[in-house]
Amino acid sequence: MDEFTGAVGGYDGGTAGAGPVDGTGAGGAWAGPAGTAGGAGPAGGGAQAGPASRAQAGPASRAQAGPASRAQAGPASRAQAGPAGGAAAARRGRGAVGAAPGGLSRRRLGARLLALGGVLVLQAALPGAAGARGNPAERRALQGLKLRYGSARQAGLLEKHLEGVAEEARRFLGPSPEHPYYAGAVVLAGRGRTVALHRAMGDAVRYADYDGRTDRVREFPAAERIAMAEDTVFDLASLSKLFTSLLAVQQMERGRLELEAPVVSYLPEFTGGGKELVTVRQLLTHTSGLRSWAPFYQESTREGQLRLLWSVRPQDTPGTVYRYSDLNLIALQLLLERITARALDTLLREEITAPLGMHRTRYRPPLSWRRSIAATEVQRPPWSGLDRGLVWGEVHDENAYALGGVAGHAGVFGTAWDLAVLARALLDGGVYAGKRILRPASVELLFTDFNTAFPGDDHGLGFELYQHWYMGAMATPHSAGHTGFTGTSLVLDPSTDSFLILLGNSVHPVRTWRAGSAPRVATGNRFARAVPVRTRHGGPAWFSGMTPGGSGTLTLPPLTPTTAAARLRCALWWDTVPGEGAFHLEVSPDGQSWQPLPFTTVRSTGGLAEAWPLGRADGWSGRIWHRLEASLTPWAGREVRLRLRHAATGRYVGRGVYLDIIRVAEPGRLLFAEDRPADAARLEARGWTRSTD
């Protein structure tokens, strides 16, 4: 290494093979299994079927009737009027979002497409996307390769932390904090084409009844309970919205539907109070201005239910507010059924589940499936709008139930394995086992933020993006997913080619026993930790950890630079929650009073230097190591202390901060180098640990 030019270790972006081995294939060659896509998963080998179907005949349903008030299991109705959307980029951290040729970002691409009238007639995906034309992952998918079970190592994951995902999920079978969060759960995690974790725990059916006056339950006798199994079928609740959205994008590809067209141009009845201004895109991104919910279950006829929808008026001018609304997807269902002349359940079967081989995913599961289905809630007033008793084998959502079990916002049942198949298809650009359901460019739009005017409510077409409140540390500017009220969630991270599915019956026996998304966050954090971050030299680096509220300092010994050319240099990798966690570089004359030290970073893959004038970096570094450099010019001729600090101040955390090869040099003299044993012994570490991954 040149002591002054700062070609640090193998992190100099100008050197051949630069870029750390981070386990993702980004910014360097990941030493993963042979034949993997971008070093992201196992060799594509022979296909292995998912869990065997357990469909069994069961007794007739014990209870009929009922709704569940539609409350999203996450931040409660986040209606938010949005300023012009420049702030969205800031919360991700600079340089976080991939760009198309000529510097065109994914968000700008989405805006350009909208300017074209919204018709998706696209022939190629963005460069570097999972589904980009010619991408090895897509080629393998087109060749018919399927998901298979394999080890953590085959998936390029850390076994200890992957097992931690199951441990975290199991923890919520106990008091959380008073009652169990769920009676049982199935967790599935994979990377590339390998499902490395698929675990069932707890009970699929445990509670026979619930008394809201005493908050007591009546459990089934032990012999009548049904244990959770890997192939248990769940009421997916609002994950159904993803399927409706995919069906809509398919129709856009075929020229039958335009993204920016008013809904009224397809549904003439959709008028009144400004509804005629609502566009298809606004339905898909929850920016229509419609209220979040309406009691369709109070209407006894289909005609009455439709009148209720037609009578709803926007609460806000379309496009001026984000408000999560079931009405958006119910309207989209009616639109799709109108333009295709097919019912939504038929569309789902013919266009998605049958082509992908998702044979345990459907609306209105037959009675023969009942003993394979996780029970949901004991529905009675006042916590429910209907009195149905134990809901088991029928849709939980009251409105979907009233709409006949088939609705755009809820009603789909499915298994963790089937959702993994869908996840793999989307990560491979819309194709699985040689069957294509979407073009790669359409998949890119699913994962493109159209809500930049509403920071914090990032949304693609149907998919939520970059949401730490349920994705945990899996949240990146590229992560997409959704939750369901019954306790379900799906998260995809294209940047690591990974997917995490957590299905729990968290409303069994009643919705009031659980709150928030703690199991989702906990499993997301552990799974993110299971994706390794490697140094270029293969040895350990300093790691901040991933503890909410955690902090730490690495303090160098007193140094006295003699020239204005002195520089601190190191390798830096970071992923923090924007505004709630950061890396700080600080300087002090006495080791007592500290002030920010401005620095620049350059990606190990090359590019222009980026300035951090406040001496702090947060957000997402793109899963790429950066070369950090800080000038010590003001401190020439004076003794100075330097420290590198991390702090996580919020409720959620990212993947953390890594530091490697810390050095201070000036022309002809190396003042400090942590790889010299004498200097390493003088480095004061608090709240940092050495980690090889």
Secondary structure, DSSP 4 states (H G I P E B T S, - for coil): --TTT---TT--TTSTT-S---SSSSSS-----TT-STT-S----S----SPP-----PPPS-----B----SSSS---EE---TTHHHHHH-TT-S-EEGGGEEHHHHHHHHHHTTS------PPTTSTT-TT-HHHHHHHTT---EE--TTTTT--HHHHHHHHHHHHHTTSBSSSSBS-SEEEEEEEETTEEEEEEEEEEEE-EEEEETTTTEEEEPPGGG-EE--TT-BEE-GGGHHHHHHHHHHHHHHTTS--TTSBGGGT-TT--STTGGG-BHHHHHHT-S---S---GGG-SSHHHHHHHHHH---SS-TTSEE---HHHHHHHHHHHHHHHSS-HHHHHIIIIIHHHT-TT-EES--GGGGGGB----EE-TTTBSS--EE--SS---HHHHHTTS--SSS-EEE-HHHHHHHHHHHHTTSEETTEESS-HHHHHHHTS---TTSTT--B-SS-EES-HHHHGGG--TT-EEEEETTTEEEEEETTTTEEEEEEE-TTSS-GGG--TTHHHHHHHHHHHHHS----TTSS-EEE----TT-EEEEEPPPB---STT-EEEEEEEEE--TTTEEEEEEEESSSSS-EE--EEEEETT----EEETTSEE-SB--S--EEEEEE-GGGTTS-BEEEEEEEE-SS---SEEEEEEEEEEETTEEEEETTSHHHHHT-EEES-EEE--
